[in-house]
Amino acid sequence: MELDNKIYEKIEGLSDEGNELIDDDRYDEAINKFNAALDLIPQPKHDWEASTWLYASIGDAYYLKEDYKKAKEYFYNAMNCPDGVDNPFILLRLGESLFECEGFEKAKEYLLRAFMLEGYKIFRDEDKKYFNLIKGLI
């Protein structure tokens, strides 16, 4: 299924604004933009590809503002959308969020899956503690 072009353009515009706000460390404002874009997606939201990246963007904003519990909720939502379960970034950030919530066993699962899809390069710019959690499993 494809979204109407006008709706898709509005979603893209709001998402671009959200990304710019993230770059400026204005996470709450970015979350508002991403949520406004998500509101434009018809139900069921999990059926639409745009929901995958919007949920992931919201999750990333929460992750960056260190609200790991909220971040993990949005990354789980992103995983339930098209191609979410095989998205290395979603898997990485979900694993990192779980790690920060002290869900170390679940964190291992998602961090290992991210590694299997992307190799070490996905961990290159991340805190070493995340890779250290799984390096004995590789």
N, CA, C and O atoms as CSV, one atom per row, in Angstrom:
chain,resi,resn,atom,element,x,y,z
A,1,MET,N,N,0.833,-1.180,0.000
A,1,MET,CA,C,0.000,0.000,0.000
A,1,MET,C,C,0.882,1.249,0.000
A,1,MET,O,O,1.933,1.300,0.638
A,2,GLU,N,N,0.422,2.226,-0.723
A,2,GLU,CA,C,1.150,3.486,-0.756
A,2,GLU,C,C,0.266,4.605,-0.235
A,2,GLU,O,O,-0.947,4.611,-0.446
A,3,LEU,N,N,0.888,5.541,0.442
A,3,LEU,CA,C,0.179,6.703,0.948
A,3,LEU,C,C,-0.104,7.682,-0.184
A,3,LEU,O,O,0.632,7.743,-1.169
A,4,ASP,N,N,-1.167,8.435,-0.030
A,4,ASP,CA,C,-1.474,9.519,-0.946
A,4,ASP,C,C,-0.264,10.454,-1.016
A,4,ASP,O,O,0.365,10.733,0.004
A,5,ASN,N,N,0.062,10.940,-2.226
A,5,ASN,CA,C,1.254,11.772,-2.414
A,5,ASN,C,C,1.267,13.014,-1.538
A,5,ASN,O,O,2.309,13.367,-0.987
A,6,LYS,N,N,0.131,13.680,-1.402
A,6,LYS,CA,C,0.078,14.897,-0.586
A,6,LYS,C,C,0.349,14.580,0.883
A,6,LYS,O,O,1.065,15.314,1.565
A,7,ILE,N,N,-0.225,13.491,1.355
A,7,ILE,CA,C,-0.001,13.086,2.747
A,7,ILE,C,C,1.464,12.696,2.942
A,7,ILE,O,O,2.088,13.068,3.936
A,8,TYR,N,N,2.004,11.943,1.984
A,8,TYR,CA,C,3.397,11.519,2.086
A,8,TYR,C,C,4.338,12.722,2.111
A,8,TYR,O,O,5.307,12.735,2.869
A,9,GLU,N,N,4.058,13.727,1.288
A,9,GLU,CA,C,4.890,14.934,1.273
A,9,GLU,C,C,4.828,15.667,2.607
A,9,GLU,O,O,5.841,16.183,3.079
A,10,LYS,N,N,3.645,15.716,3.219
A,10,LYS,CA,C,3.520,16.347,4.544
A,10,LYS,C,C,4.314,15.564,5.578
A,10,LYS,O,O,4.997,16.147,6.419
A,11,ILE,N,N,4.223,14.244,5.512
A,11,ILE,CA,C,4.964,13.379,6.441
A,11,ILE,C,C,6.467,13.591,6.276
A,11,ILE,O,O,7.193,13.733,7.260
A,12,GLU,N,N,6.925,13.612,5.028
A,12,GLU,CA,C,8.347,13.837,4.774
A,12,GLU,C,C,8.806,15.201,5.281
A,12,GLU,O,O,9.885,15.318,5.861
A,13,GLY,N,N,7.989,16.231,5.065
A,13,GLY,CA,C,8.336,17.574,5.524
A,13,GLY,C,C,8.457,17.641,7.037
A,13,GLY,O,O,9.411,18.209,7.568
A,14,LEU,N,N,7.483,17.056,7.729
A,14,LEU,CA,C,7.531,17.032,9.195
A,14,LEU,C,C,8.726,16.225,9.688
A,14,LEU,O,O,9.375,16.593,10.667
A,15,SER,N,N,9.008,15.131,9.007
A,15,SER,CA,C,10.145,14.293,9.389
A,15,SER,C,C,11.465,15.042,9.190
A,15,SER,O,O,12.357,14.974,10.035
A,16,ASP,N,N,11.580,15.746,8.080
A,16,ASP,CA,C,12.791,16.547,7.839
A,16,ASP,C,C,12.969,17.604,8.925
A,16,ASP,O,O,14.078,17.828,9.410
A,17,GLU,N,N,11.862,18.254,9.303
A,17,GLU,CA,C,11.921,19.245,10.377
A,17,GLU,C,C,12.355,18.586,11.684
A,17,GLU,O,O,13.158,19.142,12.434
A,18,GLY,N,N,11.814,17.394,11.949
A,18,GLY,CA,C,12.196,16.656,13.145
A,18,GLY,C,C,13.673,16.312,13.152
A,18,GLY,O,O,14.336,16.425,14.183
A,19,ASN,N,N,14.194,15.892,12.001
A,19,ASN,CA,C,15.621,15.553,11.910
A,19,ASN,C,C,16.504,16.770,12.159
A,19,ASN,O,O,17.549,16.663,12.802
A,20,GLU,N,N,16.085,17.922,11.651
A,20,GLU,CA,C,16.845,19.153,11.894
A,20,GLU,C,C,16.839,19.506,13.385
A,20,GLU,O,O,17.847,19.953,13.931
A,21,LEU,N,N,15.698,19.300,14.028
A,21,LEU,CA,C,15.604,19.576,15.466
A,21,LEU,C,C,16.492,18.623,16.262
A,21,LEU,O,O,17.114,19.022,17.246
A,22,ILE,N,N,16.547,17.360,15.831
A,22,ILE,CA,C,17.443,16.383,16.478
A,22,ILE,C,C,18.887,16.872,16.366
A,22,ILE,O,O,19.643,16.834,17.337
A,23,ASP,N,N,19.254,17.325,15.183
A,23,ASP,CA,C,20.622,17.819,14.973
A,23,ASP,C,C,20.956,18.990,15.889
A,23,ASP,O,O,22.119,19.213,16.225
A,24,ASP,N,N,19.932,19.736,16.291
A,24,ASP,CA,C,20.114,20.880,17.196
A,24,ASP,C,C,19.874,20.506,18.665
A,24,ASP,O,O,19.776,21.381,19.525
A,25,ASP,N,N,19.782,19.201,18.943
A,25,ASP,CA,C,19.552,18.687,20.302
A,25,ASP,C,C,18.230,19.182,20.899
A,25,ASP,O,O,18.122,19.338,22.116
A,26,ARG,N,N,17.249,19.425,20.071
A,26,ARG,CA,C,15.924,19.869,20.518
A,26,ARG,C,C,14.973,18.670,20.403
A,26,ARG,O,O,14.086,18.630,19.551
A,27,TYR,N,N,15.193,17.712,21.281
A,27,TYR,CA,C,14.550,16.411,21.174
A,27,TYR,C,C,13.039,16.449,21.374
A,27,TYR,O,O,12.308,15.787,20.638
A,28,ASP,N,N,12.563,17.201,22.343
A,28,ASP,CA,C,11.119,17.254,22.578
A,28,ASP,C,C,10.385,17.841,21.381
A,28,ASP,O,O,9.317,17.361,21.003
A,29,GLU,N,N,10.955,18.870,20.791
A,29,GLU,CA,C,10.336,19.471,19.609
A,29,GLU,C,C,10.369,18.495,18.433
A,29,GLU,O,O,9.419,18.418,17.655
A,30,ALA,N,N,11.460,17.757,18.311
A,30,ALA,CA,C,11.569,16.754,17.248
A,30,ALA,C,C,10.514,15.668,17.434
A,30,ALA,O,O,9.865,15.256,16.472
A,31,ILE,N,N,10.348,15.213,18.652
A,31,ILE,CA,C,9.345,14.189,18.946
A,31,ILE,C,C,7.963,14.688,18.544
A,31,ILE,O,O,7.170,13.927,17.988
A,32,ASN,N,N,7.665,15.955,18.818
A,32,ASN,CA,C,6.372,16.529,18.423
A,32,ASN,C,C,6.192,16.501,16.916
A,32,ASN,O,O,5.102,16.189,16.435
A,33,LYS,N,N,7.236,16.821,16.159
A,33,LYS,CA,C,7.163,16.789,14.684
A,33,LYS,C,C,6.934,15.371,14.183
A,33,LYS,O,O,6.091,15.140,13.317
A,34,PHE,N,N,7.693,14.415,14.735
A,34,PHE,CA,C,7.538,13.027,14.307
A,34,PHE,C,C,6.154,12.488,14.656
A,34,PHE,O,O,5.554,11.755,13.870
A,35,ASN,N,N,5.650,12.850,15.832
A,35,ASN,CA,C,4.307,12.417,16.210
A,35,ASN,C,C,3.243,13.040,15.316
A,35,ASN,O,O,2.254,12.383,14.988
A,36,ALA,N,N,3.428,14.298,14.915
A,36,ALA,CA,C,2.489,14.946,13.993
A,36,ALA,C,C,2.480,14.203,12.661
A,36,ALA,O,O,1.424,14.019,12.055
A,37,ALA,N,N,3.651,13.781,12.208
A,37,ALA,CA,C,3.737,13.000,10.973
A,37,ALA,C,C,3.065,11.645,11.139
A,37,ALA,O,O,2.349,11.189,10.247
A,38,LEU,N,N,3.292,11.006,12.269
A,38,LEU,CA,C,2.692,9.702,12.548
A,38,LEU,C,C,1.168,9.801,12.590
A,38,LEU,O,O,0.470,8.872,12.182
A,39,ASP,N,N,0.659,10.918,13.079
A,39,ASP,CA,C,-0.793,11.120,13.126
A,39,ASP,C,C,-1.422,11.156,11.737
A,39,ASP,O,O,-2.618,10.902,11.596
A,40,LEU,N,N,-0.636,11.466,10.715
A,40,LEU,CA,C,-1.154,11.523,9.350
A,40,LEU,C,C,-1.271,10.145,8.691
A,40,LEU,O,O,-1.905,10.003,7.646
A,41,ILE,N,N,-0.664,9.149,9.301
A,41,ILE,CA,C,-0.688,7.800,8.738
A,41,ILE,C,C,-1.985,7.102,9.155
A,41,ILE,O,O,-2.349,7.097,10.331
A,42,PRO,N,N,-2.673,6.515,8.173
A,42,PRO,CA,C,-3.938,5.834,8.494
A,42,PRO,C,C,-3.722,4.601,9.377
A,42,PRO,O,O,-2.620,4.060,9.470
A,43,GLN,N,N,-4.796,4.184,10.011
A,43,GLN,CA,C,-4.789,2.956,10.810
A,43,GLN,C,C,-4.913,1.764,9.867
A,43,GLN,O,O,-5.522,1.918,8.808
A,44,PRO,N,N,-4.397,0.630,10.171
A,44,PRO,CA,C,-3.444,0.386,11.252
A,44,PRO,C,C,-2.052,0.905,10.881
A,44,PRO,O,O,-1.525,0.605,9.810
A,45,LYS,N,N,-1.487,1.669,11.767
A,45,LYS,CA,C,-0.215,2.337,11.514
A,45,LYS,C,C,0.920,1.350,11.223
A,45,LYS,O,O,1.831,1.666,10.458
A,46,HIS,N,N,0.871,0.175,11.819
A,46,HIS,CA,C,1.949,-0.806,11.655
A,46,HIS,C,C,2.002,-1.402,10.246
A,46,HIS,O,O,2.926,-2.150,9.924
A,47,ASP,N,N,1.018,-1.075,9.411
A,47,ASP,CA,C,1.010,-1.589,8.040
A,47,ASP,C,C,1.812,-0.728,7.071
A,47,ASP,O,O,2.054,-1.136,5.935
A,48,TRP,N,N,2.218,0.436,7.500
A,48,TRP,CA,C,2.820,1.409,6.600
A,48,TRP,C,C,4.327,1.526,6.817
A,48,TRP,O,O,4.803,1.597,7.950
A,49,GLU,N,N,5.062,1.546,5.710
A,49,GLU,CA,C,6.514,1.674,5.766
A,49,GLU,C,C,6.951,2.967,6.457
A,49,GLU,O,O,7.937,2.975,7.194
A,50,ALA,N,N,6.224,4.048,6.222
A,50,ALA,CA,C,6.588,5.326,6.847
A,50,ALA,C,C,6.551,5.227,8.370
A,50,ALA,O,O,7.309,5.914,9.055
A,51,SER,N,N,5.687,4.389,8.893
A,51,SER,CA,C,5.618,4.209,10.346
A,51,SER,C,C,6.916,3.629,10.890
A,51,SER,O,O,7.320,3.945,12.009
A,52,THR,N,N,7.565,2.788,10.110
A,52,THR,CA,C,8.819,2.181,10.552
A,52,THR,C,C,9.822,3.272,10.903
A,52,THR,O,O,10.373,3.284,12.004
A,53,TRP,N,N,10.059,4.191,9.963
A,53,TRP,CA,C,11.079,5.196,10.233
A,53,TRP,C,C,10.598,6.275,11.171
A,53,TRP,O,O,11.418,6.903,11.841
A,54,LEU,N,N,9.297,6.519,11.248
A,54,LEU,CA,C,8.813,7.506,12.212
A,54,LEU,C,C,8.919,6.984,13.643
A,54,LEU,O,O,9.370,7.704,14.534
A,55,TYR,N,N,8.507,5.737,13.866
A,55,TYR,CA,C,8.668,5.157,15.204
A,55,TYR,C,C,10.153,5.110,15.590
A,55,TYR,O,O,10.513,5.398,16.731
A,56,ALA,N,N,11.009,4.745,14.624
A,56,ALA,CA,C,12.446,4.690,14.907
A,56,ALA,C,C,12.994,6.085,15.205
A,56,ALA,O,O,13.853,6.240,16.073
A,57,SER,N,N,12.509,7.087,14.501
A,57,SER,CA,C,12.975,8.459,14.744
A,57,SER,C,C,12.559,8.943,16.124
A,57,SER,O,O,13.342,9.588,16.822
A,58,ILE,N,N,11.335,8.635,16.517
A,58,ILE,CA,C,10.872,9.007,17.852
A,58,ILE,C,C,11.691,8.265,18.905
A,58,ILE,O,O,12.121,8.847,19.901
A,59,GLY,N,N,11.900,6.972,18.668
A,59,GLY,CA,C,12.719,6.184,19.592
A,59,GLY,C,C,14.120,6.738,19.713
A,59,GLY,O,O,14.682,6.780,20.808
A,60,ASP,N,N,14.689,7.164,18.601
A,60,ASP,CA,C,16.042,7.715,18.633
A,60,ASP,C,C,16.077,9.024,19.415
A,60,ASP,O,O,17.020,9.273,20.167
A,61,ALA,N,N,15.067,9.852,19.246
A,61,ALA,CA,C,15.009,11.117,20.002
A,61,ALA,C,C,14.939,10.831,21.504
A,61,ALA,O,O,15.623,11.478,22.296
A,62,TYR,N,N,14.109,9.860,21.889
A,62,TYR,CA,C,14.049,9.500,23.311
A,62,TYR,C,C,15.373,8.910,23.785
A,62,TYR,O,O,15.818,9.186,24.899
A,63,TYR,N,N,16.000,8.096,22.935
A,63,TYR,CA,C,17.303,7.534,23.294
A,63,TYR,C,C,18.323,8.649,23.519
A,63,TYR,O,O,19.059,8.633,24.506
A,64,LEU,N,N,18.364,9.603,22.617
A,64,LEU,CA,C,19.334,10.693,22.715
A,64,LEU,C,C,19.081,11.585,23.928
A,64,LEU,O,O,20.012,12.187,24.464
A,65,LYS,N,N,17.825,11.671,24.361
A,65,LYS,CA,C,17.538,12.457,25.568
A,65,LYS,C,C,17.592,11.586,26.821
A,65,LYS,O,O,17.223,12.013,27.915
A,66,GLU,N,N,18.061,10.349,26.630
A,66,GLU,CA,C,18.314,9.390,27.711
A,66,GLU,C,C,17.047,8.942,28.436
A,66,GLU,O,O,17.084,8.626,29.625
A,67,ASP,N,N,15.940,8.918,27.721
A,67,ASP,CA,C,14.702,8.333,28.244
A,67,ASP,C,C,14.584,6.953,27.593
A,67,ASP,O,O,13.821,6.749,26.649
A,68,TYR,N,N,15.367,6.016,28.132
A,68,TYR,CA,C,15.527,4.710,27.505
A,68,TYR,C,C,14.265,3.858,27.558
A,68,TYR,O,O,14.021,3.049,26.664
A,69,LYS,N,N,13.476,4.036,28.589
A,69,LYS,CA,C,12.227,3.267,28.690
A,69,LYS,C,C,11.281,3.640,27.545
A,69,LYS,O,O,10.706,2.763,26.900
A,70,LYS,N,N,11.122,4.936,27.297
A,70,LYS,CA,C,10.279,5.389,26.186
A,70,LYS,C,C,10.896,4.983,24.853
A,70,LYS,O,O,10.192,4.560,23.936
A,71,ALA,N,N,12.212,5.113,24.754
A,71,ALA,CA,C,12.900,4.759,23.509
A,71,ALA,C,C,12.603,3.316,23.135
A,71,ALA,O,O,12.280,3.015,21.986
A,72,LYS,N,N,12.715,2.437,24.102
A,72,LYS,CA,C,12.515,1.015,23.801
A,72,LYS,C,C,11.086,0.748,23.332
A,72,LYS,O,O,10.879,-0.103,22.467
A,73,GLU,N,N,10.106,1.448,23.876
A,73,GLU,CA,C,8.711,1.279,23.431
A,73,GLU,C,C,8.583,1.606,21.950
A,73,GLU,O,O,7.944,0.871,21.197
A,74,TYR,N,N,9.190,2.707,21.539
A,74,TYR,CA,C,9.077,3.117,20.140
A,74,TYR,C,C,9.873,2.212,19.214
A,74,TYR,O,O,9.456,1.978,18.080
A,75,PHE,N,N,11.009,1.697,19.671
A,75,PHE,CA,C,11.759,0.772,18.832
A,75,PHE,C,C,11.020,-0.558,18.688
A,75,PHE,O,O,11.077,-1.179,17.626
A,76,TYR,N,N,10.339,-0.998,19.723
A,76,TYR,CA,C,9.501,-2.194,19.585
A,76,TYR,C,C,8.396,-1.937,18.569
A,76,TYR,O,O,8.098,-2.808,17.751
A,77,ASN,N,N,7.784,-0.756,18.609
A,77,ASN,CA,C,6.764,-0.418,17.607
A,77,ASN,C,C,7.361,-0.437,16.209
A,77,ASN,O,O,6.748,-0.966,15.281
A,78,ALA,N,N,8.541,0.130,16.049
A,78,ALA,CA,C,9.197,0.166,14.739
A,78,ALA,C,C,9.461,-1.240,14.220
A,78,ALA,O,O,9.340,-1.497,13.022
A,79,MET,N,N,9.818,-2.143,15.116
A,79,MET,CA,C,10.083,-3.525,14.700
A,79,MET,C,C,8.839,-4.211,14.167
A,79,MET,O,O,8.939,-5.132,13.357
A,80,ASN,N,N,7.672,-3.775,14.610
A,80,ASN,CA,C,6.416,-4.388,14.173
A,80,ASN,C,C,5.887,-3.800,12.874
A,80,ASN,O,O,4.803,-4.162,12.415
A,81,CYS,N,N,6.656,-2.894,12.286
A,81,CYS,CA,C,6.283,-2.270,11.022
A,81,CYS,C,C,7.082,-2.921,9.879
A,81,CYS,O,O,8.014,-3.683,10.132
A,82,PRO,N,N,6.717,-2.622,8.627
A,82,PRO,CA,C,7.421,-3.240,7.493
A,82,PRO,C,C,8.942,-3.050,7.571
A,82,PRO,O,O,9.435,-1.937,7.760
A,83,ASP,N,N,9.657,-4.142,7.423
A,83,ASP,CA,C,11.125,-4.194,7.411
A,83,ASP,C,C,11.777,-3.776,8.724
A,83,ASP,O,O,12.999,-3.643,8.781
A,84,GLY,N,N,11.005,-3.568,9.763
A,84,GLY,CA,C,11.569,-3.144,11.039
A,84,GLY,C,C,12.393,-4.216,11.720
A,84,GLY,O,O,13.404,-3.923,12.357
A,85,VAL,N,N,11.963,-5.453,11.587
A,85,VAL,CA,C,12.626,-6.547,12.285
A,85,VAL,C,C,14.028,-6.819,11.744
A,85,VAL,O,O,14.852,-7.428,12.426
A,86,ASP,N,N,14.296,-6.370,10.531
A,86,ASP,CA,C,15.610,-6.586,9.921
A,86,ASP,C,C,16.390,-5.286,9.745
A,86,ASP,O,O,17.349,-5.241,8.975
A,87,ASN,N,N,15.994,-4.248,10.438
A,87,ASN,CA,C,16.668,-2.959,10.322
A,87,ASN,C,C,17.773,-2.882,11.375
A,87,ASN,O,O,17.479,-2.847,12.570
A,88,PRO,N,N,19.037,-2.855,10.954
A,88,PRO,CA,C,20.148,-2.877,11.915
A,88,PRO,C,C,20.123,-1.712,12.903
A,88,PRO,O,O,20.444,-1.891,14.078
A,89,PHE,N,N,19.746,-0.526,12.437
A,89,PHE,CA,C,19.706,0.627,13.331
A,89,PHE,C,C,18.662,0.424,14.430
A,89,PHE,O,O,18.929,0.706,15.599
A,90,ILE,N,N,17.488,-0.057,14.064
A,90,ILE,CA,C,16.431,-0.301,15.049
A,90,ILE,C,C,16.894,-1.349,16.050
A,90,ILE,O,O,16.705,-1.190,17.256
A,91,LEU,N,N,17.496,-2.413,15.554
A,91,LEU,CA,C,17.995,-3.471,16.440
A,91,LEU,C,C,19.072,-2.942,17.390
A,91,LEU,O,O,19.076,-3.262,18.579
A,92,LEU,N,N,19.975,-2.136,16.857
A,92,LEU,CA,C,21.043,-1.558,17.672
A,92,LEU,C,C,20.461,-0.690,18.780
A,92,LEU,O,O,20.763,-0.892,19.956
A,93,ARG,N,N,19.630,0.274,18.406
A,93,ARG,CA,C,19.095,1.208,19.397
A,93,ARG,C,C,18.170,0.508,20.395
A,93,ARG,O,O,18.133,0.882,21.567
A,94,LEU,N,N,17.429,-0.498,19.944
A,94,LEU,CA,C,16.608,-1.260,20.884
A,94,LEU,C,C,17.513,-1.982,21.874
A,94,LEU,O,O,17.252,-1.971,23.078
A,95,GLY,N,N,18.569,-2.605,21.376
A,95,GLY,CA,C,19.516,-3.283,22.267
A,95,GLY,C,C,20.165,-2.328,23.251
A,95,GLY,O,O,20.318,-2.654,24.428
A,96,GLU,N,N,20.547,-1.150,22.775
A,96,GLU,CA,C,21.164,-0.164,23.657
A,96,GLU,C,C,20.164,0.331,24.707
A,96,GLU,O,O,20.518,0.519,25.871
A,97,SER,N,N,18.932,0.537,24.291
A,97,SER,CA,C,17.895,0.993,25.235
A,97,SER,C,C,17.629,-0.067,26.293
A,97,SER,O,O,17.495,0.244,27.477
A,98,LEU,N,N,17.552,-1.315,25.862
A,98,LEU,CA,C,17.356,-2.403,26.813
A,98,LEU,C,C,18.540,-2.496,27.780
A,98,LEU,O,O,18.349,-2.703,28.979
A,99,PHE,N,N,19.741,-2.345,27.269
A,99,PHE,CA,C,20.945,-2.337,28.103
A,99,PHE,C,C,20.802,-1.277,29.191
A,99,PHE,O,O,21.039,-1.553,30.367
A,100,GLU,N,N,20.417,-0.072,28.801
A,100,GLU,CA,C,20.305,1.027,29.758
A,100,GLU,C,C,19.173,0.818,30.759
A,100,GLU,O,O,19.184,1.398,31.845
A,101,CYS,N,N,18.198,-0.008,30.394
A,101,CYS,CA,C,17.111,-0.365,31.321
A,101,CYS,C,C,17.449,-1.629,32.105
A,101,CYS,O,O,16.600,-2.182,32.804
A,102,GLU,N,N,18.694,-2.080,31.984
A,102,GLU,CA,C,19.220,-3.255,32.669
A,102,GLU,C,C,18.564,-4.562,32.234
A,102,GLU,O,O,18.502,-5.526,32.996
A,103,GLY,N,N,18.081,-4.575,31.009
A,103,GLY,CA,C,17.565,-5.811,30.421
A,103,GLY,C,C,18.666,-6.443,29.582
A,103,GLY,O,O,18.560,-6.537,28.359
A,104,PHE,N,N,19.721,-6.874,30.259
A,104,PHE,CA,C,20.937,-7.280,29.576
A,104,PHE,C,C,20.770,-8.501,28.669
A,104,PHE,O,O,21.374,-8.552,27.597
A,105,GLU,N,N,19.976,-9.469,29.070
A,105,GLU,CA,C,19.796,-10.658,28.229
A,105,GLU,C,C,19.083,-10.310,26.934
A,105,GLU,O,O,19.493,-10.758,25.863
A,106,LYS,N,N,18.026,-9.521,27.017
A,106,LYS,CA,C,17.320,-9.079,25.810
A,106,LYS,C,C,18.215,-8.166,24.983
A,106,LYS,O,O,18.209,-8.232,23.754
A,107,ALA,N,N,18.982,-7.313,25.655
A,107,ALA,CA,C,19.900,-6.411,24.953
A,107,ALA,C,C,20.880,-7.217,24.110
A,107,ALA,O,O,21.157,-6.858,22.966
A,108,LYS,N,N,21.403,-8.300,24.668
A,108,LYS,CA,C,22.338,-9.149,23.923
A,108,LYS,C,C,21.709,-9.634,22.622
A,108,LYS,O,O,22.342,-9.613,21.566
A,109,GLU,N,N,20.461,-10.071,22.713
A,109,GLU,CA,C,19.764,-10.608,21.545
A,109,GLU,C,C,19.730,-9.575,20.408
A,109,GLU,O,O,20.082,-9.889,19.271
A,110,TYR,N,N,19.312,-8.362,20.716
A,110,TYR,CA,C,19.152,-7.354,19.670
A,110,TYR,C,C,20.488,-6.792,19.204
A,110,TYR,O,O,20.654,-6.501,18.020
A,111,LEU,N,N,21.436,-6.637,20.112
A,111,LEU,CA,C,22.761,-6.164,19.712
A,111,LEU,C,C,23.454,-7.196,18.822
A,111,LEU,O,O,24.128,-6.840,17.855
A,112,LEU,N,N,23.283,-8.457,19.152
A,112,LEU,CA,C,23.871,-9.523,18.337
A,112,LEU,C,C,23.227,-9.559,16.953
A,112,LEU,O,O,23.915,-9.763,15.953
A,113,ARG,N,N,21.921,-9.364,16.891
A,113,ARG,CA,C,21.237,-9.343,15.591
A,113,ARG,C,C,21.719,-8.162,14.747
A,113,ARG,O,O,21.906,-8.297,13.538
A,114,ALA,N,N,21.918,-7.012,15.379
A,114,ALA,CA,C,22.442,-5.849,14.656
A,114,ALA,C,C,23.843,-6.160,14.120
A,114,ALA,O,O,24.170,-5.822,12.983
A,115,PHE,N,N,24.664,-6.807,14.952
A,115,PHE,CA,C,26.012,-7.178,14.535
A,115,PHE,C,C,25.969,-8.158,13.363
A,115,PHE,O,O,26.750,-8.031,12.420
A,116,MET,N,N,25.078,-9.114,13.415
A,116,MET,CA,C,24.984,-10.113,12.348
A,116,MET,C,C,24.603,-9.480,11.010
A,116,MET,O,O,25.003,-9.967,9.953
A,117,LEU,N,N,23.834,-8.400,11.058
A,117,LEU,CA,C,23.420,-7.731,9.825
A,117,LEU,C,C,24.459,-6.732,9.306
A,117,LEU,O,O,24.602,-6.566,8.094
A,118,GLU,N,N,25.175,-6.075,10.200
A,118,GLU,CA,C,26.059,-4.980,9.787
A,118,GLU,C,C,27.525,-5.173,10.163
A,118,GLU,O,O,28.392,-4.451,9.670
A,119,GLY,N,N,27.803,-6.127,11.019
A,119,GLY,CA,C,29.174,-6.304,11.465
A,119,GLY,C,C,29.555,-5.243,12.486
A,119,GLY,O,O,28.703,-4.509,12.988
A,120,TYR,N,N,30.830,-5.174,12.779
A,120,TYR,CA,C,31.308,-4.262,13.826
A,120,TYR,C,C,31.047,-2.799,13.483
A,120,TYR,O,O,30.915,-1.968,14.382
A,121,LYS,N,N,30.972,-2.474,12.186
A,121,LYS,CA,C,30.860,-1.065,11.789
A,121,LYS,C,C,29.655,-0.369,12.409
A,121,LYS,O,O,29.690,0.845,12.607
A,122,ILE,N,N,28.596,-1.100,12.717
A,122,ILE,CA,C,27.426,-0.463,13.323
A,122,ILE,C,C,27.723,0.012,14.749
A,122,ILE,O,O,27.031,0.884,15.274
A,123,PHE,N,N,28.739,-0.559,15.362
A,123,PHE,CA,C,29.123,-0.195,16.732
A,123,PHE,C,C,30.229,0.866,16.769
A,123,PHE,O,O,30.587,1.352,17.842
A,124,ARG,N,N,30.759,1.217,15.624
A,124,ARG,CA,C,31.941,2.085,15.552
A,124,ARG,C,C,31.779,3.388,16.335
A,124,ARG,O,O,32.702,3.796,17.040
A,125,ASP,N,N,30.646,4.036,16.229
A,125,ASP,CA,C,30.442,5.330,16.892
A,125,ASP,C,C,29.666,5.216,18.205
A,125,ASP,O,O,29.245,6.223,18.774
A,126,GLU,N,N,29.482,4.000,18.674
A,126,GLU,CA,C,28.713,3.765,19.893
A,126,GLU,C,C,29.647,3.531,21.079
A,126,GLU,O,O,30.826,3.221,20.904
A,127,ASP,N,N,29.111,3.681,22.269
A,127,ASP,CA,C,29.869,3.383,23.486
A,127,ASP,C,C,30.299,1.916,23.443
A,127,ASP,O,O,29.506,1.040,23.097
A,128,LYS,N,N,31.534,1.660,23.789
A,128,LYS,CA,C,32.111,0.304,23.724
A,128,LYS,C,C,31.365,-0.708,24.604
A,128,LYS,O,O,31.423,-1.912,24.351
A,129,LYS,N,N,30.674,-0.227,25.622
A,129,LYS,CA,C,29.994,-1.149,26.537
A,129,LYS,C,C,28.961,-2.015,25.814
A,129,LYS,O,O,28.695,-3.142,26.232
A,130,TYR,N,N,28.382,-1.496,24.739
A,130,TYR,CA,C,27.366,-2.267,24.016
A,130,TYR,C,C,28.000,-3.433,23.252
A,130,TYR,O,O,27.496,-4.555,23.294
A,131,PHE,N,N,29.094,-3.164,22.562
A,131,PHE,CA,C,29.769,-4.248,21.853
A,131,PHE,C,C,30.384,-5.232,22.841
A,131,PHE,O,O,30.378,-6.439,22.600
A,132,ASN,N,N,30.914,-4.725,23.949
A,132,ASN,CA,C,31.528,-5.600,24.950
A,132,ASN,C,C,30.522,-6.607,25.502
A,132,ASN,O,O,30.896,-7.709,25.903
A,133,LEU,N,N,29.241,-6.224,25.521
A,133,LEU,CA,C,28.211,-7.140,26.011
A,133,LEU,C,C,28.095,-8.384,25.146
A,133,LEU,O,O,27.764,-9.459,25.647
A,134,ILE,N,N,28.366,-8.250,23.844
A,134,ILE,CA,C,28.162,-9.385,22.942
A,134,ILE,C,C,29.464,-9.988,22.385
A,134,ILE,O,O,29.425,-11.038,21.743
A,135,LYS,N,N,30.592,-9.350,22.618
A,135,LYS,CA,C,31.809,-9.826,21.949
A,135,LYS,C,C,32.175,-11.260,22.315
A,135,LYS,O,O,32.788,-11.957,21.506
A,136,GLY,N,N,31.820,-11.713,23.494
A,136,GLY,CA,C,32.082,-13.086,23.872
A,136,GLY,C,C,31.182,-14.091,23.178
A,136,GLY,O,O,31.439,-15.294,23.218
A,137,LEU,N,N,30.124,-13.601,22.541
A,137,LEU,CA,C,29.182,-14.465,21.834
A,137,LEU,C,C,29.508,-14.620,20.355
A,137,LEU,O,O,28.927,-15.454,19.660
A,138,ILE,N,N,30.442,-13.806,19.889
A,138,ILE,CA,C,30.738,-13.773,18.449
A,138,ILE,C,C,31.812,-14.791,18.111
A,138,ILE,O,O,32.200,-14.917,16.949
